[in-house]
Amino acid sequence: MANVAKKVSWSGRDPRDDEDDRAGETTPLLNGTGPGAAGGARQFTPSSFLRPGQLSNVDLNEDIRELETELPRPYPNEIPHNEKLLSLKYEVLVSDGCLFVCQAFRTVEIKRWVICAMIGILTGLVACFIDIVVENLAGLKYRVVKDNIDKFTEKGGLSFSLLLWAILNASVVMVGSVIVAFIEPVAAGSGIPQIKCYLNGVKIPHVVRLKTLVIKVCGVILSVVGGLAVGKEGPMIHSGAVIAAGISQGRSTSLKRDFKIFEYFRRDTEKRDFVSAGAAAGVSAAFGAPVGGVLFSLEEGASFWNQFLTWRIFFASMISTFTLNSVLSVYHGNAWDLSSPGLINFGRFDTEKMGYTIQEIPIFIFMGVVGGILGALFNALNYWLTMFRIRYIHRPCLQVIEAMLVAAVTAAVGFVMIYCSRDCQPIQGSSVAYPLQLFCADGEYNSMATAFFNTPEKSVVNLFHDPPGSYNPMTLGMFTLMYFFLACWTYGLTVSAGVFIPSLLIGAAWGRLFGISLSYLTKGSVSGIVRMTLSLTVIMMEATGNVTYGFPIMLVLMTAKIVGDYFVEGLYDMHIQLQSVPFLHWEAPVTSHSLTAREVMSTPVTCLRRIERVGTVVDILSDTSSNHNGFPVVESNPNTTQVAGLRGLILRSQLIVLLKHKVFVERANLSLVQRRLKLKDFRDAYPRFPPIQSIHVSQDERECMIDLSEFMNPSPYTVPQEASLPRVFKLFRALGLRHLVVVNNHNEVVGMVTRKDLARYRLGKEGLEELSLAQT
């Protein structure tokens, strides 16, 4: 423990200890170490682990909050937000449920494939809707602004054009920001960090609700139309995840409609697998990259994987691409052409005219280094900006004002750069959608306008395919610099928006600036920002329809990731950390081998007897000082306080269902004679189990007994208290656990290891650090 740099956290305490320790008390440690312990060592006694009235800290269901420790008094809520904080407000998903049902495997498997097909179809349709609406609304805005600029160029007064452009942008973005800030804040951003957390096992409130999907779709349309430096592709991942979560449950809790289908899949494990498929379908719809979508879910999202899941996710991705391709081909008047596989299509490349030699490999590496440095700078700037927003721009009205300000500034910067640019190019043969002449001669257009006076997706395509000489180096240099800072300022606003396309656009401009002949190297900055390598390589190859440059792309992305990781974390991981989410990485901190389960576990733990008094269960669940969700079940005589060995574990949600359905027996007769509960009773209550306060238990019923044997998990995962932290972490991560019971040599419960017990340890600049815990 000598290498633990910071040990500041909040812990539960026995009320009997408060009077003795209140004077001169310092913050105790979560794992029990305090200033009163001799030499800082933790004191353990058998009775200290199991105290009546105190609860375990294991989260096991969808809608009850997980807390790490028991507090008879409220958590502090005024702790200043910082990067060394872990929030207690996040719930954890259940992955090892203890209720099972025997159904025909073939029927269940067919239903899984049907659900994946429906996920792909609906995700593709949502992507089509976003693309069509953005194309029409953005086209209308740019035509209005272009006509106004052309009009005032001749007779003077271009300030009116600037004002019109800024007002249009600010007005559209204001609507998009208002619906996000005041209706569903979780719809802000791309949603990828939230989906990563969900697939990692953390339940982010409202992240997969229908209302979130509606706000997400409307918000991203308004953000892109409003001219922000954002893309519509990233939010498709979140949209696909929400669609998958809704379809797989066969009902909508938001609409209060139950279609009585897919009831078997109403549990966290199945729901999370389908969300993985939805995220992959979103990637596939965005980029026309089914394989890239599967790899994205594997690389960036899913914590748990198997071969069957891989094929189902690939099937959903394929259906999503085909649906979007079919609908857009009909919309563009080329039925059955199937030439629009994704929301962004980089066009076709002539491989016969483009090649590379071994002498160019150092150039690829150099491009990757530059991309990694640019990405690290982007992330560092965005980190400090996000911290500023958390501390000073946390009110919805201020968030809307900031979004409007950024929209207006983006329009002003674009207008000034177009106005000051004298980079005129011949309009013949140009594919520019809205050629702006401004002060250029007849038959020419302003090339700076092709970058700012268009949606980011079309600007990327123009940079790929415009012929050599279409851009002046000064034009590309100024655009790259200004768009870099605009994109950095924009990411994190309270609007629905993605960072994929802005980072691609920055990389494309930098790549074209570096050399028109090497324009295919323009992918470096993306990996420098989001730190994806495998999936992004495949996405780029699928989006360009060209495998010739697979090796250069991979080399650039790997270099960018390595360089970027040397300086700062990836953008998504950074925002997950700033949200204080208990996210578990693939491996435990490298210096944590000296810690054991005894040192990281939370104690004491509330245990329930196999046959427990109803009043005791109600009192435990009603304890307002704690809201834990899993309770070890031990074998013990109800008339004694002596605790025997571990017999199982039961969830708070299961206890609530048992109390709701009055599964009681009289004290004199301990046989279970009332009607047996069905698995449907538990699934009907999922995922929003009723609070204990809504269940009425009479005084006579409180004296009854409740037999937990049939409902508990009889074989919960356990670990000895001497087990090392890396071993505990590996079990937790590999098996997808949400709770781990710590036992002694006599199989007696001595503590609990939960997600936050593991997530609070991380490797910092001064060694192994322990994050503070607060109800933020």
N, C-alpha and C positions, 0 to 999 in steps of 0.2 A: 504493500500500500504506500510505499514511500514515493512512488512515482505518480501518485494521483495529485494533480496540480490544484484542483479546485473541488472542494467538498461542501457545496451549499445546496441544500434542498429542504423540502418541508416534509415533516413526518407526523404520523398519528401518535398520540400519547394517551396513556391511561389517565382518566380524570383524577384518579387518586394521586397521581404524581404532580398535578398542577400546583398544589399548595406548597409542596416542598421546593419546586424548581422555578417558581414564577419570579422570585427575586434574583436579579442578575442573570436571567436565563439567556443563553445564546441559541442560535438556530440549530436544532438537532439534525442529525443526519437521517436520511430516509431508511438506511439499513440498521439503525439502532445505535450507532456510535454517537456519543455525546461528550460534552466536556466533563461529565461526572464519571465517565468510565476510566478506570485506571490505565494510564498510558495510552489512552485513545482506543483500547481494545474493546471489542463488543462483548457484552456479558449475556450469557444464555442460561436460562433455567427452564426446566420442562414446563412449569406452569406459565411462563411468560409467553409461550407460543399460542396458547389457547385460552383466551379470556372471554367470559360470557359477555355478549352484547357487542363485541367487536367483529368486524367483517373482514373477509378476505379481499384481496385486490386483484381479482381475475375477471376479465371481461369475456363474456361468452355469448352475447347476442347482439342484434342489429340496432336496437333503439335505446338501450340503457347505457349510460355513460360509465366508462372504466375509470376508476381512481386507483392510484397506487397505494395509498395508505389511508388509515382511518383518522378522522379528525373530529373530535367532539366539538370543536369550534370551527368557524368557516375558514376556508383557504384565504390567504392574502390576495387581494385583487388589484393592488396598486403597484405591483412590481414593474419597474420600467422595462419595456421590451428590449431585449438584446439577443445576440446570436447564441448565448449560452443559457437558453431557456427551453424547457420542454413543457408543452401545454398538457394539462390534465383533462381538457374538455373533449378530446377526441375519443370516440368509441372504437372498438375493435371487433372485427368480424369473426364469426365462429367457423372453424374449419374441421373440428373433430367432434361433431354432434354424437349424441349417445342414443338417438332413437332411429330405428331402421325399419324398413318394410320390405317384404318380399314381393316383387312384381316381376312380370315377364321381362327379361333383359332385352329381348328384341323389340318389344313395344316401346320401352323407354328410350332405346337407342334411336329408333325411327323418329320419335318426337324430338330428340336432340337435333337431328339433321333437319327436320322441318323448321324448328326454331331458328337454326343458323341460316336457312334459306330466307326466312322472313326478315331476319336481321339485315341480310345483304340487300334485299329488295327495298326495304324502307330506308336504309341508309343511303342507297343510291338515289332514291326519289328525293330525299331531303337535300342531298348534294345538288341535284338538278334544279330544285327550287331556288336554292341559294345562288347558283350560278346564273340562272335566267334573270332573277330579280336584280342582282348586282349589275349584270350587263346592261339591262334596260335603264335602271335608275342612274348609274354612273354615266352611261352614254347621254342621257338627257341633261345631266348636270354639265358635262364637258361641252356639249353643243351650245348650251345657253351661255357659258362663260366664254367660249371661243367666239361666238357671234358678237358678244359684248366687246371683247378685246379688238376684234376686227373693226368694229364700228368706231370705237374711240381712238384707234390707232390713226385713223385718217383725220379726224377733227380735233384730236387732243382730249385730255381728261381721263387718262388711263387709271387715275386714282379711283374712279368709280368702278372700274373693272376689278381692281384689287379688293375694294370693299365688298363687291358682290361675291367674289370667290370666297373671301373670308367668312362672310355672313352665311353663305350656303353651307360651307363646311361646318361651321360652329353650330348652326341650327340642326343639321342632321345628326351630328355627333351628340348634341345635347339630348335629343330624344333617345338615342341608343344608350347614353350614360344614365339617364334618369331611370329607365326601366331596369337597368342592372343594379344601380345603387339603392333604389327604393323598393324594388320588388324581389329580386333574387341576386344578392351579391356574389354567390358562388359561381354565377355565370360569367364573371369577369375573367379576362385573360383568355388563354387558349384552352384551359381546362386540363392540359396534359399533366401538370404536377398533381392535380387532384385525382386524376384517374390512376396515375402511378401509385399514389398513396392507397387508393381503394384496392388495386390489384396486389399491393404489398400487404394488405390485411387491415388497413385503417379505414374506418367508416367516417367519411367527411359528410357532415349534415347536408342534406338536400342535393347531394352531388348527382344523383341519378334519378331525379324526379321529373315528371312531365313538365311542370312549370319551368324547370331549369332548361329543358330542351327548347321550349317556345321562346324564352328570353334569349337563349344562346343564338338561335337561328336569326331572330329579329335583330339582335344586337350586332352580330357579325356583319349582317347586310348593311346596317347603318354605319358601322365603323369604316368599312371599305368604301362605301359611297361617300362618306364624309371626308375622304382624302387622307386619312391617317396612314402612317407608315406601318401598315399591318397587312396580314394576309387572311384569306378565308379558309385556308387548308388546315391549319392547326386545330381550330374549333371543331372540325369534322370528326376528329378523334373522340372528343367529348360527346358530340352528338350521337355518334354510333354507339358509344358506351351506354348512354341513357336509353336509346332505342332498345338495345339488347336487354338491359335490366327490366324494362317494362314488358316486353314481349315474353320473356322467359317466365314471368310470374303469372301471366294469364289474367291480370287484373290491374287496375289503377287505383291506388289509394288516394291520389289527388282528386280523381273524378268519382271516387267511391263506387266504382263499378267492378264487379267480379264476374268474369266470363266463364268461370268454372272449368277452365282448361289449364293444363300444365301445372297442376297442383303438386305433383311430385317434386318439382324443381324449386319449391318455396323454402329454400334454405341457403345459407351463405355460400357454401362450397359450389353448388350448382350455379347460383347467380353470378359468382365471381368468374367462373369459366365462360359464361355467356358474355359478360362484360369484356373479357379478353377478346372474344370474337368480334364484338361491336367496335372496339378500338381498332382492331386490324381492318375491319370493313371500312372504317372512317379513313384510315390511311390509304386504303385501296381506292376509295372514291375520290380522294383528294389528288392523288398522283397517278392513278391508273397503274398501281403497283401491288398486285395481290401477294407476291412473294415478299416484297418489302413490308407489307402490312403484317404478315405473320412474324417476320423477324423483328419488327418494331415491338409487337406485343411480348416477344420473348426477351428482347434486349432491354427494353425500357419499362416494361410493365409487370408481367406476370411473375409471381413468386413461385408458383407451383405449375408443373408442366408434365405432360405425358404425350405419348405418340398419338393416341386417339384424339386428344384435344387439338393437336397440330393439324390433323386432317380436317376436322370440323371448322377450325378457324380459317384454313385455306379455302374451304368451300364457301364460307360466308364472304370472304374477300373477293373471290372470283365472281360470285353472284352480284356483289355490290358494283364491281367494275362493269360487268355486263349490263346491269340495269341502267347505270348512268350513261354508258356508251350508247345503248339503244335509244333511250329517251332523247339525248342531245342530238343524235344523228337525225331523228325525226324532226326535232325542233329547228335544226339548221337546214332542213330541206334535203338531206342526203340519207334517206331511210335505208337502213341496213348497211350503211357505209362503215359504221363502227370505227371511225377514225378519231373519236374524242374519248379516250379511255379514262381520263380523269379531269378534275377541275382545272388543272394546269397541264398543258401539253407543250413540251419544249420544241415540238416540231421534228422534222426529219433531218438527219445529218447525212451528208454524202461521204461515206467512209472511203470511197476511192480517192478522194481528194485530200483526205486528212489522215495523217499517220504520225508516228513518233519513233524516234530512234533512241538508242541507249545513251547518247550524249545529252538527251533532254531530261533524263532522270534527275540530275541535280536541280534542274529548273522546277520539276515537280516538287521536290523536297523544299526548295526555297519558298514556293507558293504556299506549301503547307505550314511552314514556319511563320510566314507573314499572317496567314489565316488564323493560326493559333494565338499569335500575339494580339491581333485585332479582336478575336473572340474573348480573350482574357481581359482586355481593356473594356470591351463592351460589358462583360459581366461585372467587373469591378465598379464601373460607373453606375450600372443599374442597381447594384447592391446598395450603395450609399443613397441613391435616389429612393429606393424602396424603404430603407430605414427612415428617411426623412418623411415619406408619406405615412408610414405607420405611426409616427410620433406626432405629426402636425396636420396631416390631411386625412383624418379618419372619419370626419363627418360626411354624410352623403352629399350635402349641398356643396361642400368644398370640393369633393371628388368630381362632381358634375362641372363645377367652374373650371377646375384644372383641365378636364377633358376638352371643354370648349376652348380654353386658352391654347392648348396644344394644337387643336384643329385649325384655329385661326392663324397661329404662328406657322404651321406647315404650309398653309395657303400663301401666306405672305412671303415666306422664304422661297417657295417655288416661283411666285410671280417675280420677285426681285431678281432671282437668278436667270429666269427666262428673259427679263427685260434687259439685264446687263450683258447677256450673252450675244455674241456676234457670230456664232457658229452656224452658218447658213449652208444647207445642203440642197441639191436638186431634188425636186419632188417626183420626178419621173422614176417609175419603178419602185417607189417607196411603199412600204406596207403600213405606214403610220396611219392610225385610225383618225386622229384629229390634228392634221397638220396646221400648225400655227405660223403664219407668215410674219407677223409683227413688223420689224424693220428690215426684213430680208427683201431681196428683189423679187419680182414676179417669177413664178415658177420655182421658188425656193421656200424652204420652211426652216424654222428654228429647231436645231437638233436637241437643244436642252429641253424643249417642250415635250419631246418624245419620252423623256424620263419622268418628268413631273406631271405632265398633262395626260395621265393614263393610269389605269389600275396597276398595282405592282406586278401582277402576274404577266400582263402584256408587256410591261417594261422589261422584264426578264427575258421574254421571248425575243423582243427587239434586239437586246444586247447580244443574244446568241446568234441571230440570223441576219442582222443588217450587214450589208456588204462592207468590205474594208474602206476606210475613209469616211464613214458615216458620222463619226464623232471626232471632235477635236480633243486632244489629250487634256487641255485645260478644262474642257466641259466635263469629261469623265472624272478628273481629279476633284473639281469643286463639288460635283454631284455626290461622289463617294463620301467625301468629308461631311457634307451637310446631312446626307441621308443617314449616315452612321449615327450622328448625334440625335437626329429626329427619331430614329427607330429606338435608340436607347431611352429617350425620354418617353416614348409612347408605350413601351412594354411595361406593364404594371398599372396603367390607367384603369379606371373602373369602367371598362368597355369590354365587349367580347371581341377578341382579336388574337391572331397568331403571330409567331415570330419566324416561322419557316421561310416565308417568301421574302420578308425584308432582309433576312440574313443572306438568302440566295441572291437578292438584288445587289446587296453590298459586295458580295463576292464576285458577281458577274461584272459589275462596274470596275472593280479592282483588277479582275482578270483581263478585261478588255483593255484597260489602261496599261497593263503589263505587256500586252502584245496581242494584236488581233489574231495572229496565226495560232496562238495558244489559248483561244477563248474557251476551249473545253476544260481548262483548269479552274473554272470559276466556282468550284464547290468548296473551297478551303474554309471560308469563314463560317459556314454552317456548323461543321464539326467543331470548330473552335468555340462556338457559342453553346450549342446544346450537347456536345460531346457524344454524339452517336457515330458509330463507324460502320458496323456490319450492315445494319438496316438501311442507313443512309446511302451506302455504296450501291446496294441493290435498288433502292428507290430511284437514285439518279440514273442508273442504267436502264431501268424499266421506263422511266419518264422520258428519256431521250431515245429509247428504242435502239440503243447501240451498245454492244458489248465490247467494241474495239478498245475503248478507253477504260475498261474495268480495272486494269492494273494501275494506270495513272490516278484514277479517282480514288482507289483504295489507298495508294501511297500518300496522296495529298491529305486524305481524311485521317489516316493514322498519324501522320506527322502533326497535323493541326490539333488532334486530341492530346497527343503526348505533350506538346508545347503548352497547350491551354491548361492541362491538368497540373503542370508544374507551377503555375501561378495561382489559379483560383479554381473553385468547383464549377461544374456545369450550371447553366442557367436554371434548369428545372430543379436540380438538387439544391441550389442556393435558395430558391423561393420556397421549397419544402422546408428547409431549415429555418427560414425567416418566419414561417407560419407555425413553428414549434411543434411540428407533427412528429410523433414517435415512429419514424421511418427506419426500417432495418435494412442495412446494406447486405451485401452478399457474405461478407466475412466480419468477424469480430475485430476490434482494434488489435493491432499486432502486439501491443505491449500489455494486453489484458490477461496473459497467461497466469499471472500471480494471483488473480482474483478467483474465488470459489463461489459456489452457489450460496453458501452460508453468508458471504459478505454482500451479495447483490440482492438476495431475496428480501421480500417484504414480510414483516411480522408485526404483531401476532395475527393469527388467522382464525376466523370464526368457523367452527365446524358444526355440522348438524348430525344428530344421531340418526341411525337408520330408521328408527321409529321415533318420531319427534312430536312434541305437543304443538298443536295448531297455533296457540297463542304465542309460543316462542318463535315460530316461523314468521308470524305476522309482525311481531315486534322487531325482529331482525331486518325484515324487508322495509319496515316503516322508519327505521332509524335515519333521521334527516342529516346526521353528521357524516354519513357515508352512503354510497350508492353502488356497492360492488355487485358483481354479477355471477360469480361462481363460488360454490361452497363445498368443501370436502365433506364427504359423508363417512362417519366412523361408526364402528360397532361398539355400543356402550349400553349399559343398563340405564333406563330412563330415571331410575331412582337414585343414581349416584352421579358424582361429577367426574369420576375417573374416566379418562379417554383411552380407548383402545386403538388398534391399528386402523389404517385407511381402508375403506371398503368401496369408495366410489366418489363421484363428483356430480353435482347437480347444478343446473343453471337457474339464475333468478327468473328468467322467462318461464321456465318449466314450473317453478314453484307458484308463480302467479297464475298460470293456467290451472294448476291443481286447486288452488284456493278459489278460483272463479267457478270451477265446476264442482266444488264441495266434495272433493275426494277425501272424506274423513271416515274414521271408524270410531265407535265408542271406546272409552278407556277400558271397559270391562271385556271387550271382545276385539282382539287385535287382528282379526281376519278381515280381508278386504272383500266386502259383500256387495257394495254398491256397483253401479254400472261401470264398465271398464271404459277408460278414455281411448279414443282412436287417434291415430297419427294426424288425421284431418283436423282434430281440435287444436293441435299445436300449429299446424300449417295455416289454418284460418286466422290465427292471431299474429302470424308473421307478416311484415317485419315490425309493425308498431304495436307492441304488446301493451296492454292497459297498465296504467300506474297502479301501485298497490293501494293508493288512496281511493281509487274508484271501486274497490272490492269490499263489500260489507261482510264482516264476520261477527256473528252475535257472541254474547258472553258464553252461552252454552257451547257454541261451536269451538270457542277458544280452548275448552277443556277436552275436546276430542283429540285423537291422535291421527297422525298422517304417516303412512308407510311409503318411504321413498325408494324402496328396493326396486320396484318395477320401472322407475322413471330415471334413476341416476345412471351415469356412465359407470359400469362396474369395473372398468379397467382404464382409468385415466393415466396419462403419461406422468411418470415420476422420475426423480433424479436424487441421488444421495447428496447430502449437504457438503460433501468434500469434492464434488465434481467441479472442474475448472470452468471459468466463464467461457472460453472458446468452445468447450464441449457442449455446454448448455446452449450457447448461441447456435452452434451447428444443428443441434437437435431441434431447436425452436424454428430455425430458418428452413431446414431441409424437410421437416415434417409439416410445416405450416401451422405450428401450434399457436395458441393464443393464451395458454396458461400452462404452467408446469408446476406440479406439486413437489415440494422438497420434503424428503422424509429422512428419518434417522435410521440407525441399524435395527430398530424394532418396528419399522414401518409406521412410525407415528409422525403425524404432520408437524413439521417445524417451521414451515414458511411457504411462500408462493413466489414464483418467478413469473413476471408478466412482461409484456412488450416494453413498457416504459422502464422496467428495471434494467433491460438490456439496452434500449435506445438512449438512455441517459449517459452512457459511457461512450466517449469518442476520443480520438487522438487529436490533441491540440498542439499548439506551438511549444508548450512547456511539459508535454507528456500526456498521460491519460487524464482526461478531465471528466468531471461528473456535472451534468447540467442541472440547473435549478428547476424545481417543479413548482408550477403555479397554475391556478385555475384561470387562465387567460382566454 
